[in-house]
Amino acid sequence: MRGGGRIVGLIIIAIAVLLFLGWSATVVASGATTGGMVLGVFVALLVCAPLAGVGLYLQRQGSQEQTQFAQVEQEKKLLNMVLTQGQVSISEIVVALQKPTDEVEEMIRNLVGKQLFSGAINWDKGILYSVESQQLTDGKKCPNCGGELAFAGKGLIECPWCGSEVFLTKRAAAATG
């Protein structure tokens, strides 16, 4: 269950609050002296505070997990757009994901860093190309201008003619290296 820690955390916090209130009410209703009531409420606090702390921690972790899952869904949507359309402009991705251009470009760089995207990116034109890695390495032709490609680094081929950057997955880079 996505973000399940958040729900469990909220339940634990509710239990801690109810336990504290019940314990405190019992101490006050018992007719104990003022010192006894203060001591009873203090002990209730000592028992319930760590429980509430665990609940807060789980709730926070669950919220972070939900945010991470949302990011993964956005990245998956971006990859699917590129793979199904073959080529897609960054502006189309911005509209589809409803994210600022800077965030979309960062998302693209993250996908390249995770080696989930192999294809070409022309940053000047703002176009992503989905190209099979084998096609890029066999023909050594740029998907943007058709020029001959040159290896620029590990997993990166750069077109000296138009400046497009072609990123390869580990599998394709190992086959060419």
Contacts in CASP RR format, 6 or more apart in sequence:
PFRMAT RR
TARGET T0000
AUTHOR 0000-0000-0000
METHOD contacts of the structure
MODEL  1
MRGGGRIVGLIIIAIAVLLFLGWSATVVASGATTGGMVLGVFVALLVCAP
LAGVGLYLQRQGSQEQTQFAQVEQEKKLLNMVLTQGQVSISEIVVALQKP
TDEVEEMIRNLVGKQLFSGAINWDKGILYSVESQQLTDGKKCPNCGGELA
FAGKGLIECPWCGSEVFLTKRAAAATG
1 7 0 8 1.000
2 65 0 8 1.000
2 66 0 8 1.000
2 69 0 8 1.000
3 62 0 8 1.000
3 63 0 8 1.000
3 65 0 8 1.000
3 66 0 8 1.000
3 69 0 8 1.000
4 62 0 8 1.000
4 65 0 8 1.000
5 58 0 8 1.000
5 59 0 8 1.000
5 61 0 8 1.000
5 62 0 8 1.000
5 65 0 8 1.000
6 58 0 8 1.000
6 59 0 8 1.000
6 61 0 8 1.000
6 62 0 8 1.000
6 63 0 8 1.000
6 65 0 8 1.000
6 66 0 8 1.000
8 55 0 8 1.000
8 58 0 8 1.000
9 54 0 8 1.000
9 55 0 8 1.000
9 56 0 8 1.000
9 57 0 8 1.000
9 58 0 8 1.000
9 59 0 8 1.000
9 62 0 8 1.000
10 55 0 8 1.000
10 59 0 8 1.000
12 51 0 8 1.000
12 52 0 8 1.000
12 54 0 8 1.000
12 55 0 8 1.000
12 58 0 8 1.000
13 52 0 8 1.000
13 53 0 8 1.000
13 55 0 8 1.000
13 56 0 8 1.000
13 59 0 8 1.000
15 51 0 8 1.000
16 48 0 8 1.000
16 49 0 8 1.000
16 51 0 8 1.000
16 52 0 8 1.000
16 53 0 8 1.000
16 55 0 8 1.000
17 48 0 8 1.000
17 52 0 8 1.000
19 44 0 8 1.000
19 47 0 8 1.000
19 48 0 8 1.000
19 51 0 8 1.000
20 44 0 8 1.000
20 45 0 8 1.000
20 47 0 8 1.000
20 48 0 8 1.000
22 44 0 8 1.000
23 40 0 8 1.000
23 41 0 8 1.000
23 43 0 8 1.000
23 44 0 8 1.000
23 47 0 8 1.000
23 48 0 8 1.000
24 40 0 8 1.000
24 41 0 8 1.000
24 44 0 8 1.000
27 36 0 8 1.000
27 37 0 8 1.000
27 40 0 8 1.000
27 41 0 8 1.000
27 44 0 8 1.000
28 37 0 8 1.000
28 41 0 8 1.000
31 37 0 8 1.000
32 40 0 8 1.000
74 97 0 8 1.000
74 99 0 8 1.000
74 107 0 8 1.000
75 107 0 8 1.000
75 110 0 8 1.000
75 111 0 8 1.000
75 116 0 8 1.000
77 96 0 8 1.000
77 97 0 8 1.000
78 93 0 8 1.000
78 97 0 8 1.000
78 104 0 8 1.000
78 107 0 8 1.000
78 108 0 8 1.000
78 111 0 8 1.000
79 111 0 8 1.000
79 116 0 8 1.000
79 117 0 8 1.000
81 88 0 8 1.000
81 92 0 8 1.000
81 93 0 8 1.000
81 96 0 8 1.000
82 88 0 8 1.000
82 117 0 8 1.000
82 128 0 8 1.000
82 129 0 8 1.000
82 130 0 8 1.000
83 130 0 8 1.000
85 130 0 8 1.000
86 129 0 8 1.000
86 130 0 8 1.000
87 127 0 8 1.000
87 128 0 8 1.000
87 129 0 8 1.000
87 130 0 8 1.000
87 143 0 8 1.000
88 127 0 8 1.000
88 128 0 8 1.000
89 125 0 8 1.000
89 126 0 8 1.000
89 127 0 8 1.000
89 128 0 8 1.000
90 101 0 8 1.000
90 104 0 8 1.000
90 105 0 8 1.000
90 108 0 8 1.000
90 126 0 8 1.000
90 127 0 8 1.000
90 128 0 8 1.000
91 101 0 8 1.000
91 126 0 8 1.000
93 104 0 8 1.000
93 128 0 8 1.000
94 100 0 8 1.000
94 101 0 8 1.000
94 104 0 8 1.000
97 104 0 8 1.000
97 107 0 8 1.000
99 107 0 8 1.000
108 117 0 8 1.000
108 121 0 8 1.000
108 128 0 8 1.000
111 117 0 8 1.000
112 121 0 8 1.000
112 167 0 8 1.000
115 169 0 8 1.000
115 170 0 8 1.000
116 169 0 8 1.000
117 128 0 8 1.000
117 167 0 8 1.000
118 131 0 8 1.000
118 132 0 8 1.000
118 133 0 8 1.000
118 136 0 8 1.000
118 167 0 8 1.000
118 168 0 8 1.000
118 169 0 8 1.000
118 172 0 8 1.000
119 128 0 8 1.000
119 129 0 8 1.000
119 130 0 8 1.000
119 131 0 8 1.000
119 133 0 8 1.000
119 136 0 8 1.000
119 143 0 8 1.000
119 166 0 8 1.000
119 167 0 8 1.000
119 168 0 8 1.000
120 128 0 8 1.000
120 129 0 8 1.000
120 131 0 8 1.000
120 136 0 8 1.000
120 142 0 8 1.000
120 143 0 8 1.000
120 144 0 8 1.000
120 159 0 8 1.000
120 164 0 8 1.000
120 165 0 8 1.000
120 166 0 8 1.000
120 167 0 8 1.000
121 127 0 8 1.000
121 128 0 8 1.000
121 129 0 8 1.000
121 164 0 8 1.000
121 165 0 8 1.000
121 166 0 8 1.000
121 167 0 8 1.000
122 129 0 8 1.000
122 144 0 8 1.000
122 162 0 8 1.000
122 163 0 8 1.000
122 164 0 8 1.000
122 165 0 8 1.000
123 165 0 8 1.000
124 162 0 8 1.000
124 163 0 8 1.000
125 144 0 8 1.000
127 144 0 8 1.000
129 143 0 8 1.000
129 144 0 8 1.000
129 164 0 8 1.000
131 143 0 8 1.000
131 166 0 8 1.000
133 168 0 8 1.000
133 169 0 8 1.000
133 171 0 8 1.000
133 172 0 8 1.000
133 173 0 8 1.000
133 175 0 8 1.000
134 172 0 8 1.000
134 175 0 8 1.000
136 143 0 8 1.000
136 149 0 8 1.000
136 157 0 8 1.000
136 166 0 8 1.000
136 168 0 8 1.000
136 172 0 8 1.000
137 157 0 8 1.000
137 168 0 8 1.000
137 172 0 8 1.000
137 175 0 8 1.000
137 176 0 8 1.000
140 148 0 8 1.000
140 149 0 8 1.000
140 157 0 8 1.000
141 147 0 8 1.000
141 148 0 8 1.000
141 149 0 8 1.000
142 148 0 8 1.000
142 149 0 8 1.000
142 159 0 8 1.000
142 161 0 8 1.000
142 162 0 8 1.000
142 164 0 8 1.000
142 166 0 8 1.000
143 164 0 8 1.000
143 166 0 8 1.000
144 159 0 8 1.000
144 162 0 8 1.000
144 164 0 8 1.000
145 159 0 8 1.000
145 161 0 8 1.000
145 162 0 8 1.000
145 164 0 8 1.000
146 159 0 8 1.000
146 161 0 8 1.000
147 159 0 8 1.000
147 161 0 8 1.000
147 162 0 8 1.000
148 160 0 8 1.000
148 161 0 8 1.000
149 157 0 8 1.000
149 158 0 8 1.000
149 159 0 8 1.000
149 166 0 8 1.000
150 157 0 8 1.000
150 158 0 8 1.000
150 159 0 8 1.000
150 160 0 8 1.000
151 157 0 8 1.000
151 158 0 8 1.000
151 176 0 8 1.000
152 158 0 8 1.000
152 165 0 8 1.000
154 173 0 8 1.000
155 167 0 8 1.000
155 168 0 8 1.000
155 170 0 8 1.000
155 172 0 8 1.000
155 173 0 8 1.000
156 165 0 8 1.000
156 166 0 8 1.000
156 167 0 8 1.000
156 168 0 8 1.000
157 165 0 8 1.000
157 166 0 8 1.000
157 167 0 8 1.000
157 168 0 8 1.000
158 164 0 8 1.000
158 165 0 8 1.000
158 166 0 8 1.000
159 165 0 8 1.000
159 166 0 8 1.000
168 176 0 8 1.000
END
